[in-house]
Amino acid sequence: MPAPTPQQVLRQVFSAFDQQDWTIFDSHPGLYETRHHLPHLYAAFPDMHHTIEVELVEDEMIACVAQVRGTHRGPFMGIAPTGKQVSFMLLLIDRIVEGHIVEHRAIPDFLSLFQQLEVTLSFTRATPSPTESHLA
């Protein structure tokens, strides 16, 4: 039997995630970091689900833009549950070999998520950069 296509693998993984079936991690060594983060994300957004919007495939590589939707029902990064429904973009790039994700990169648009949760972000610099110290 031939190995599944990258598109089939990605859909299988998203389906398992959305059903909170963490056994999927056993088949995909490239998801080792995701194994630690995703259960916490689903604890905060228990109805979270993914919708694939765009896919690009070349040989073993697949890039995907997905829309992630869910309701903020549990603590997330120190933010108390708000009950708000949110939606944010997720960019994925995976290398799939013989039906297994062996490399995985994900870039979630958490800035959009924080804005929807009405979180105010502030940044301070502890020390001036060399360029800034010359301007003072």
Beta strands, then each sheet from edge to edge (+ up, - down):
strand 1: 49-58
strand 2: 61-71
strand 3: 85-97
strand 4: 100-108
sheet 1: 1+ 2- 3+ 4-
end
